Amino acid sequence: MPECKHPRVRIVTREEDAEFVECLECGEIFESSEFKDMTIEDTKLKNEF
């Protein structure tokens, strides 16, 4: 099974300085800043080829 790229996410909770999102495809929950980092990293990989 290919790794999920988290195409659809929803906010599940906000704390003082953090926001957590859940992927609607695979159910993984992570901090929204990690999601932004994943997007940036994915873009860099596409530009290298």
PQR file of N, CA, C, O and H, with PARSE charges and radii, in Angstrom:
ATOM      1  N   MET A   1       0.846  -1.187   0.000 -0.4000 1.5000
ATOM      2  CA  MET A   1       0.000   0.000   0.000 -0.0000 2.0000
ATOM      3  C   MET A   1       0.887   1.245   0.000  0.5500 1.7000
ATOM      4  O   MET A   1       1.765   1.370   0.855 -0.5500 1.4000
ATOM      5  N   PRO A   2       0.675   2.170  -0.946 -0.5600 1.5000
ATOM      6  CA  PRO A   2       1.504   3.374  -0.990  0.2800 2.0000
ATOM      7  C   PRO A   2       1.264   4.277   0.222  0.5500 1.7000
ATOM      8  O   PRO A   2       0.187   4.277   0.818 -0.5500 1.4000
ATOM      9  N   GLU A   3       2.288   5.037   0.563 -0.4000 1.5000
ATOM     10  CA  GLU A   3       2.197   5.951   1.706 -0.0000 2.0000
ATOM     11  C   GLU A   3       1.159   7.036   1.428  0.5500 1.7000
ATOM     12  O   GLU A   3       1.130   7.601   0.334 -0.5500 1.4000
ATOM     13  H   GLU A   3       3.163   5.038   0.079  0.4000 1.0000
ATOM     14  N   CYS A   4       0.315   7.327   2.400 -0.4000 1.5000
ATOM     15  CA  CYS A   4      -0.719   8.343   2.258 -0.0000 2.0000
ATOM     16  C   CYS A   4      -0.076   9.729   2.235  0.5500 1.7000
ATOM     17  O   CYS A   4       0.785  10.028   3.063 -0.5500 1.4000
ATOM     18  H   CYS A   4       0.338   6.868   3.288  0.4000 1.0000
ATOM     19  N   LYS A   5      -0.480  10.558   1.309 -0.4000 1.5000
ATOM     20  CA  LYS A   5       0.027  11.942   1.210 -0.0000 2.0000
ATOM     21  C   LYS A   5      -0.899  12.924   1.924  0.5500 1.7000
ATOM     22  O   LYS A   5      -0.711  14.137   1.827 -0.5500 1.4000
ATOM     23  H   LYS A   5      -1.179  10.315   0.636  0.4000 1.0000
ATOM     24  N   HIS A   6      -1.890  12.411   2.635 -0.4000 1.5000
ATOM     25  CA  HIS A   6      -2.831  13.225   3.414 -0.0000 2.0000
ATOM     26  C   HIS A   6      -3.491  14.312   2.570  0.5500 1.7000
ATOM     27  O   HIS A   6      -3.342  15.500   2.856 -0.5500 1.4000
ATOM     28  H   HIS A   6      -2.043  11.426   2.714  0.4000 1.0000
ATOM     29  N   PRO A   7      -4.223  13.906   1.526 -0.5600 1.5000
ATOM     30  CA  PRO A   7      -4.830  14.903   0.633  0.2800 2.0000
ATOM     31  C   PRO A   7      -5.972  15.692   1.267  0.5500 1.7000
ATOM     32  O   PRO A   7      -6.255  16.814   0.849 -0.5500 1.4000
ATOM     33  N   ARG A   8      -6.631  15.110   2.274 -0.4000 1.5000
ATOM     34  CA  ARG A   8      -7.739  15.807   2.938 -0.0000 2.0000
ATOM     35  C   ARG A   8      -7.548  15.694   4.445  0.5500 1.7000
ATOM     36  O   ARG A   8      -7.448  14.592   4.985 -0.5500 1.4000
ATOM     37  H   ARG A   8      -6.401  14.198   2.613  0.4000 1.0000
ATOM     38  N   VAL A   9      -7.499  16.831   5.114 -0.4000 1.5000
ATOM     39  CA  VAL A   9      -7.339  16.839   6.569 -0.0000 2.0000
ATOM     40  C   VAL A   9      -8.397  17.739   7.201  0.5500 1.7000
ATOM     41  O   VAL A   9      -8.963  18.619   6.553 -0.5500 1.4000
ATOM     42  H   VAL A   9      -7.580  17.726   4.675  0.4000 1.0000
ATOM     43  N   ARG A  10      -8.644  17.491   8.490 -0.4000 1.5000
ATOM     44  CA  ARG A  10      -9.546  18.364   9.241 -0.0000 2.0000
ATOM     45  C   ARG A  10      -8.913  18.653  10.591  0.5500 1.7000
ATOM     46  O   ARG A  10      -8.177  17.828  11.134 -0.5500 1.4000
ATOM     47  H   ARG A  10      -8.184  16.777   9.017  0.4000 1.0000
ATOM     48  N   ILE A  11      -9.202  19.819  11.123 -0.4000 1.5000
ATOM     49  CA  ILE A  11      -8.686  20.216  12.429 -0.0000 2.0000
ATOM     50  C   ILE A  11      -9.445  19.439  13.494  0.5500 1.7000
ATOM     51  O   ILE A  11     -10.675  19.401  13.483 -0.5500 1.4000
ATOM     52  H   ILE A  11      -9.799  20.489  10.682  0.4000 1.0000
ATOM     53  N   VAL A  12      -8.705  18.813  14.423 -0.4000 1.5000
ATOM     54  CA  VAL A  12      -9.360  18.080  15.499 -0.0000 2.0000
ATOM     55  C   VAL A  12      -9.268  18.810  16.836  0.5500 1.7000
ATOM     56  O   VAL A  12     -10.164  18.685  17.671 -0.5500 1.4000
ATOM     57  H   VAL A  12      -7.706  18.843  14.432  0.4000 1.0000
ATOM     58  N   THR A  13      -8.194  19.570  17.046 -0.4000 1.5000
ATOM     59  CA  THR A  13      -8.078  20.327  18.290 -0.0000 2.0000
ATOM     60  C   THR A  13      -7.027  21.422  18.147  0.5500 1.7000
ATOM     61  O   THR A  13      -6.110  21.334  17.330 -0.5500 1.4000
ATOM     62  H   THR A  13      -7.467  19.672  16.367  0.4000 1.0000
ATOM     63  N   ARG A  14      -7.190  22.448  18.962 -0.4000 1.5000
ATOM     64  CA  ARG A  14      -6.200  23.527  19.040 -0.0000 2.0000
ATOM     65  C   ARG A  14      -5.811  23.683  20.494  0.5500 1.7000
ATOM     66  O   ARG A  14      -6.652  23.666  21.393 -0.5500 1.4000
ATOM     67  H   ARG A  14      -7.935  22.520  19.625  0.4000 1.0000
ATOM     68  N   GLU A  15      -4.509  23.836  20.704 -0.4000 1.5000
ATOM     69  CA  GLU A  15      -4.001  24.125  22.037 -0.0000 2.0000
ATOM     70  C   GLU A  15      -3.348  25.495  21.983  0.5500 1.7000
ATOM     71  O   GLU A  15      -3.463  26.190  20.973 -0.5500 1.4000
ATOM     72  H   GLU A  15      -3.825  23.850  19.974  0.4000 1.0000
ATOM     73  N   GLU A  16      -2.672  25.894  23.035 -0.4000 1.5000
ATOM     74  CA  GLU A  16      -2.097  27.243  23.107 -0.0000 2.0000
ATOM     75  C   GLU A  16      -1.325  27.639  21.852  0.5500 1.7000
ATOM     76  O   GLU A  16      -1.623  28.660  21.231 -0.5500 1.4000
ATOM     77  H   GLU A  16      -2.578  25.330  23.856  0.4000 1.0000
ATOM     78  N   ASP A  17      -0.346  26.841  21.485 -0.4000 1.5000
ATOM     79  CA  ASP A  17       0.480  27.201  20.330 -0.0000 2.0000
ATOM     80  C   ASP A  17       0.560  26.076  19.304  0.5500 1.7000
ATOM     81  O   ASP A  17       1.488  26.036  18.496 -0.5500 1.4000
ATOM     82  H   ASP A  17      -0.104  26.012  21.989  0.4000 1.0000
ATOM     83  N   ALA A  18      -0.408  25.163  19.335 -0.4000 1.5000
ATOM     84  CA  ALA A  18      -0.396  24.038  18.400 -0.0000 2.0000
ATOM     85  C   ALA A  18      -1.799  23.745  17.884  0.5500 1.7000
ATOM     86  O   ALA A  18      -2.798  23.983  18.563 -0.5500 1.4000
ATOM     87  H   ALA A  18      -1.161  25.196  19.991  0.4000 1.0000
ATOM     88  N   GLU A  19      -1.840  23.230  16.681 -0.4000 1.5000
ATOM     89  CA  GLU A  19      -3.099  22.845  16.056 -0.0000 2.0000
ATOM     90  C   GLU A  19      -2.896  21.430  15.514  0.5500 1.7000
ATOM     91  O   GLU A  19      -1.911  21.163  14.826 -0.5500 1.4000
ATOM     92  H   GLU A  19      -1.028  23.037  16.130  0.4000 1.0000
ATOM     93  N   PHE A  20      -3.821  20.529  15.821 -0.4000 1.5000
ATOM     94  CA  PHE A  20      -3.694  19.151  15.389 -0.0000 2.0000
ATOM     95  C   PHE A  20      -4.756  18.836  14.346  0.5500 1.7000
ATOM     96  O   PHE A  20      -5.916  19.224  14.480 -0.5500 1.4000
ATOM     97  H   PHE A  20      -4.621  20.745  16.380  0.4000 1.0000
ATOM     98  N   VAL A  21      -4.333  18.122  13.301 -0.4000 1.5000
ATOM     99  CA  VAL A  21      -5.239  17.765  12.214 -0.0000 2.0000
ATOM    100  C   VAL A  21      -5.265  16.247  12.051  0.5500 1.7000
ATOM    101  O   VAL A  21      -4.328  15.546  12.432 -0.5500 1.4000
ATOM    102  H   VAL A  21      -3.390  17.807  13.192  0.4000 1.0000
ATOM    103  N   GLU A  22      -6.369  15.757  11.471 -0.4000 1.5000
ATOM    104  CA  GLU A  22      -6.523  14.339  11.198 -0.0000 2.0000
ATOM    105  C   GLU A  22      -6.691  14.153   9.696  0.5500 1.7000
ATOM    106  O   GLU A  22      -7.449  14.881   9.055 -0.5500 1.4000
ATOM    107  H   GLU A  22      -7.130  16.326  11.161  0.4000 1.0000
ATOM    108  N   CYS A  23      -5.987  13.185   9.142 -0.4000 1.5000
ATOM    109  CA  CYS A  23      -6.142  12.856   7.730 -0.0000 2.0000
ATOM    110  C   CYS A  23      -7.450  12.094   7.565  0.5500 1.7000
ATOM    111  O   CYS A  23      -7.690  11.114   8.269 -0.5500 1.4000
ATOM    112  H   CYS A  23      -5.371  12.594   9.662  0.4000 1.0000
ATOM    113  N   LEU A  24      -8.289  12.533   6.647 -0.4000 1.5000
ATOM    114  CA  LEU A  24      -9.577  11.880   6.422 -0.0000 2.0000
ATOM    115  C   LEU A  24      -9.419  10.606   5.598  0.5500 1.7000
ATOM    116  O   LEU A  24     -10.370   9.836   5.463 -0.5500 1.4000
ATOM    117  H   LEU A  24      -8.094  13.330   6.074  0.4000 1.0000
ATOM    118  N   GLU A  25      -8.230  10.374   5.046 -0.4000 1.5000
ATOM    119  CA  GLU A  25      -7.982   9.169   4.250 -0.0000 2.0000
ATOM    120  C   GLU A  25      -7.452   8.024   5.114  0.5500 1.7000
ATOM    121  O   GLU A  25      -7.986   6.916   5.063 -0.5500 1.4000
ATOM    122  H   GLU A  25      -7.457  10.999   5.156  0.4000 1.0000
ATOM    123  N   CYS A  26      -6.399   8.284   5.913 -0.4000 1.5000
ATOM    124  CA  CYS A  26      -5.765   7.200   6.674 -0.0000 2.0000
ATOM    125  C   CYS A  26      -6.022   7.283   8.176  0.5500 1.7000
ATOM    126  O   CYS A  26      -5.768   6.317   8.895 -0.5500 1.4000
ATOM    127  H   CYS A  26      -5.966   9.184   5.954  0.4000 1.0000
ATOM    128  N   GLY A  27      -6.526   8.426   8.665 -0.4000 1.5000
ATOM    129  CA  GLY A  27      -6.845   8.562  10.082 -0.0000 2.0000
ATOM    130  C   GLY A  27      -5.691   9.024  10.957  0.5500 1.7000
ATOM    131  O   GLY A  27      -5.862   9.165  12.168 -0.5500 1.4000
ATOM    132  H   GLY A  27      -6.732   9.211   8.080  0.4000 1.0000
ATOM    133  N   GLU A  28      -4.519   9.262  10.376 -0.4000 1.5000
ATOM    134  CA  GLU A  28      -3.376   9.711  11.165 -0.0000 2.0000
ATOM    135  C   GLU A  28      -3.627  11.117  11.704  0.5500 1.7000
ATOM    136  O   GLU A  28      -4.175  11.973  11.008 -0.5500 1.4000
ATOM    137  H   GLU A  28      -4.380   9.148   9.392  0.4000 1.0000
ATOM    138  N   ILE A  29      -3.220  11.341  12.953 -0.4000 1.5000
ATOM    139  CA  ILE A  29      -3.350  12.653  13.582 -0.0000 2.0000
ATOM    140  C   ILE A  29      -1.946  13.207  13.803  0.5500 1.7000
ATOM    141  O   ILE A  29      -1.068  12.506  14.306 -0.5500 1.4000
ATOM    142  H   ILE A  29      -2.775  10.646  13.518  0.4000 1.0000
ATOM    143  N   PHE A  30      -1.740  14.461  13.427 -0.4000 1.5000
ATOM    144  CA  PHE A  30      -0.431  15.073  13.573 -0.0000 2.0000
ATOM    145  C   PHE A  30      -0.588  16.575  13.704  0.5500 1.7000
ATOM    146  O   PHE A  30      -1.651  17.131  13.427 -0.5500 1.4000
ATOM    147  H   PHE A  30      -2.453  15.031  13.018  0.4000 1.0000
ATOM    148  N   GLU A  31       0.489  17.226  14.131 -0.4000 1.5000
ATOM    149  CA  GLU A  31       0.469  18.678  14.285 -0.0000 2.0000
ATOM    150  C   GLU A  31       0.465  19.334  12.909  0.5500 1.7000
ATOM    151  O   GLU A  31       1.165  18.877  12.005 -0.5500 1.4000
ATOM    152  H   GLU A  31       1.353  16.774  14.355  0.4000 1.0000
ATOM    153  N   SER A  32      -0.303  20.384  12.743 -0.4000 1.5000
ATOM    154  CA  SER A  32      -0.447  21.018  11.426 -0.0000 2.0000
ATOM    155  C   SER A  32       0.888  21.512  10.878  0.5500 1.7000
ATOM    156  O   SER A  32       1.073  21.535   9.661 -0.5500 1.4000
ATOM    157  H   SER A  32      -0.871  20.755  13.477  0.4000 1.0000
ATOM    158  N   SER A  33       1.809  21.902  11.729 -0.4000 1.5000
ATOM    159  CA  SER A  33       3.118  22.343  11.232 -0.0000 2.0000
ATOM    160  C   SER A  33       3.854  21.189  10.558  0.5500 1.7000
ATOM    161  O   SER A  33       4.611  21.413   9.614 -0.5500 1.4000
ATOM    162  H   SER A  33       1.659  21.883  12.717  0.4000 1.0000
ATOM    163  N   GLU A  34       3.644  19.952  11.029 -0.4000 1.5000
ATOM    164  CA  GLU A  34       4.237  18.784  10.377 -0.0000 2.0000
ATOM    165  C   GLU A  34       3.650  18.624   8.979  0.5500 1.7000
ATOM    166  O   GLU A  34       4.366  18.267   8.043 -0.5500 1.4000
ATOM    167  H   GLU A  34       3.030  19.770  11.796  0.4000 1.0000
ATOM    168  N   PHE A  35       2.361  18.885   8.831 -0.4000 1.5000
ATOM    169  CA  PHE A  35       1.696  18.773   7.538 -0.0000 2.0000
ATOM    170  C   PHE A  35       2.297  19.770   6.560  0.5500 1.7000
ATOM    171  O   PHE A  35       2.541  19.432   5.402 -0.5500 1.4000
ATOM    172  H   PHE A  35       1.779  19.176   9.590  0.4000 1.0000
ATOM    173  N   LYS A  36       2.535  20.980   7.009 -0.4000 1.5000
ATOM    174  CA  LYS A  36       3.146  21.993   6.150 -0.0000 2.0000
ATOM    175  C   LYS A  36       4.549  21.563   5.736  0.5500 1.7000
ATOM    176  O   LYS A  36       4.944  21.751   4.585 -0.5500 1.4000
ATOM    177  H   LYS A  36       2.337  21.255   7.950  0.4000 1.0000
ATOM    178  N   ASP A  37       5.310  20.982   6.679 -0.4000 1.5000
ATOM    179  CA  ASP A  37       6.656  20.499   6.373 -0.0000 2.0000
ATOM    180  C   ASP A  37       6.608  19.375   5.344  0.5500 1.7000
ATOM    181  O   ASP A  37       7.466  19.311   4.463 -0.5500 1.4000
ATOM    182  H   ASP A  37       4.990  20.830   7.614  0.4000 1.0000
ATOM    183  N   MET A  38       5.605  18.479   5.445 -0.4000 1.5000
ATOM    184  CA  MET A  38       5.452  17.386   4.480 -0.0000 2.0000
ATOM    185  C   MET A  38       5.216  17.949   3.083  0.5500 1.7000
ATOM    186  O   MET A  38       5.780  17.451   2.108 -0.5500 1.4000
ATOM    187  H   MET A  38       4.909  18.531   6.161  0.4000 1.0000
ATOM    188  N   THR A  39       4.393  18.974   2.982 -0.4000 1.5000
ATOM    189  CA  THR A  39       4.075  19.581   1.694 -0.0000 2.0000
ATOM    190  C   THR A  39       5.316  20.220   1.087  0.5500 1.7000
ATOM    191  O   THR A  39       5.579  20.062  -0.105 -0.5500 1.4000
ATOM    192  H   THR A  39       3.935  19.378   3.774  0.4000 1.0000
ATOM    193  N   ILE A  40       6.075  20.935   1.896 -0.4000 1.5000
ATOM    194  CA  ILE A  40       7.304  21.581   1.424 -0.0000 2.0000
ATOM    195  C   ILE A  40       8.299  20.524   0.955  0.5500 1.7000
ATOM    196  O   ILE A  40       8.910  20.672  -0.104 -0.5500 1.4000
ATOM    197  H   ILE A  40       5.862  21.064   2.864  0.4000 1.0000
ATOM    198  N   GLU A  41       8.465  19.453   1.741 -0.4000 1.5000
ATOM    199  CA  GLU A  41       9.395  18.389   1.396 -0.0000 2.0000
ATOM    200  C   GLU A  41       8.976  17.705   0.093  0.5500 1.7000
ATOM    201  O   GLU A  41       9.823  17.413  -0.751 -0.5500 1.4000
ATOM    202  H   GLU A  41       7.968  19.333   2.601  0.4000 1.0000
ATOM    203  N   ASP A  42       7.687  17.449  -0.075 -0.4000 1.5000
ATOM    204  CA  ASP A  42       7.178  16.807  -1.280 -0.0000 2.0000
ATOM    205  C   ASP A  42       7.434  17.687  -2.502  0.5500 1.7000
ATOM    206  O   ASP A  42       7.794  17.181  -3.565 -0.5500 1.4000
ATOM    207  H   ASP A  42       6.999  17.686   0.610  0.4000 1.0000
ATOM    208  N   THR A  43       7.251  18.989  -2.358 -0.4000 1.5000
ATOM    209  CA  THR A  43       7.492  19.929  -3.454 -0.0000 2.0000
ATOM    210  C   THR A  43       8.965  19.934  -3.842  0.5500 1.7000
ATOM    211  O   THR A  43       9.293  19.963  -5.029 -0.5500 1.4000
ATOM    212  H   THR A  43       6.959  19.400  -1.494  0.4000 1.0000
ATOM    213  N   LYS A  44       9.847  19.907  -2.862 -0.4000 1.5000
ATOM    214  CA  LYS A  44      11.291  19.884  -3.143 -0.0000 2.0000
ATOM    215  C   LYS A  44      11.659  18.622  -3.916  0.5500 1.7000
ATOM    216  O   LYS A  44      12.449  18.689  -4.857 -0.5500 1.4000
ATOM    217  H   LYS A  44       9.580  19.883  -1.899  0.4000 1.0000
ATOM    218  N   LEU A  45      11.098  17.471  -3.535 -0.4000 1.5000
ATOM    219  CA  LEU A  45      11.407  16.222  -4.221 -0.0000 2.0000
ATOM    220  C   LEU A  45      10.951  16.269  -5.675  0.5500 1.7000
ATOM    221  O   LEU A  45      11.660  15.779  -6.554 -0.5500 1.4000
ATOM    222  H   LEU A  45      10.456  17.418  -2.770  0.4000 1.0000
ATOM    223  N   LYS A  46       9.797  16.841  -5.944 -0.4000 1.5000
ATOM    224  CA  LYS A  46       9.292  16.946  -7.315 -0.0000 2.0000
ATOM    225  C   LYS A  46      10.174  17.855  -8.149  0.5500 1.7000
ATOM    226  O   LYS A  46      10.379  17.594  -9.335 -0.5500 1.4000
ATOM    227  H   LYS A  46       9.221  17.239  -5.230  0.4000 1.0000
ATOM    228  N   ASN A  47      10.703  18.920  -7.552 -0.4000 1.5000
ATOM    229  CA  ASN A  47      11.531  19.871  -8.287 -0.0000 2.0000
ATOM    230  C   ASN A  47      12.922  19.323  -8.588  0.5500 1.7000
ATOM    231  O   ASN A  47      13.600  19.824  -9.485 -0.5500 1.4000
ATOM    232  H   ASN A  47      10.536  19.132  -6.589  0.4000 1.0000
ATOM    233  N   GLU A  48      13.359  18.299  -7.850 -0.4000 1.5000
ATOM    234  CA  GLU A  48      14.686  17.739  -8.057 -0.0000 2.0000
ATOM    235  C   GLU A  48      14.727  16.869  -9.302  0.5500 1.7000
ATOM    236  O   GLU A  48      15.809  16.637  -9.840 -0.5500 1.4000
ATOM    237  H   GLU A  48      12.809  17.891  -7.121  0.4000 1.0000
ATOM    238  N   PHE A  49      13.620  16.391  -9.768 -0.4000 1.5000
ATOM    239  CA  PHE A  49      13.593  15.476 -10.923 -0.0000 2.0000
ATOM    240  C   PHE A  49      13.303  16.189 -12.196  0.5500 1.7000
ATOM    241  O   PHE A  49      13.246  15.563 -13.255 -0.5500 1.4000
ATOM    242  H   PHE A  49      12.740  16.579  -9.330  0.4000 1.0000
TER
END
